[in-house]
Amino acid sequence: MRERHAVAIIGSGLIGAKRAQAVGDCRVRVCCDTVLERAEKLAARFPGAEASTDWRTTATHDEVDIVIVATTHDQLAVVAETAAAAEKHVLLEKPGARRASELDAVLREAQRTGVSVRVGFNHRYHRALQEARRIFLSGALGEMMFVRGRYGHGGRVGYEREWRTDPAASGGGELLDQGVHLIDLARWFLGDFERVQGHIGTYFWNIPVEDNAFLILTTLAGKAAFLHATWTEWKNLFSLEICGRQGKLEISGLGGSYGVERLAFYRMSSQMGPPETTIWEYPMADNSWDTEFADFLEDIRLRRDPVPGLQDAQAALRVIEKVYAEASR
């Protein structure tokens, strides 16, 4: 029989609540937040769960063996390091930290104690992306050429006053927020990027961080990713195209306000011309959070290295750091 784990949620906002709802048959033992009312509201959903405002006590709780960290970006790494040092497995919300170096201490503690630390790039677990990955691994696309991705939303009234627009708390703007997902997905299909070119701009929101980011990333073999992340997309958008010499995959939508999740597979014929086309649509509720957490439990059970893990997060963050460094010159 599978062990029933006890979970602590640190950061009881929107994402923390999504994470808490996705723990399956695990027991939510503690919900923690800087705002007690928010922690109490989330804890009330789970019989026997307690609420707390003390993240250190929560991260080292004797009755907890998994800690989910869904705080503001400035707290992600320090909370994860504390939990890993206390021999807790950690699911760390993306981007994992503000800078790659902040994750070095987390990695050291995880290696020392032998715990699993997974970084929550849940987009890899959307149904369309899981099927796209299967097709990619089958070799049906042939040699890869490039990835083209766009991701964005338009914010909301008062967005300029939220923590994501505060450089100290967030570490950056839209590139770090949604752009990190695009970078992670592009790496998933193309591999590591040798050359990074980018431009960031603040076009609409009166904020000290970027609301748009444009990237061209190139692998050592010359494969390219063209990415655009934006907080000025007035109709929420997700689009990812994965292009090989023999076919193309096109993923659009993430459900909800992003539209129905859809995958199209265009297989080039030997005569070229119109491709053979297969389309999958996934109009059901998003289950990426649940599937990701179930995979994390398998990481723990099998004692395998989580993928995506800390080093994946660091690779994506280093891309972002290069863009920010160039912009500051």
Summary of the structure (lengths in Angstrom):
residues: 329
radius of gyration: 19.9
end to end distance: 57.1
largest distance: 65.0
contacts: 1145
relative contact order: 0.15
helix: 39%
strand: 26%
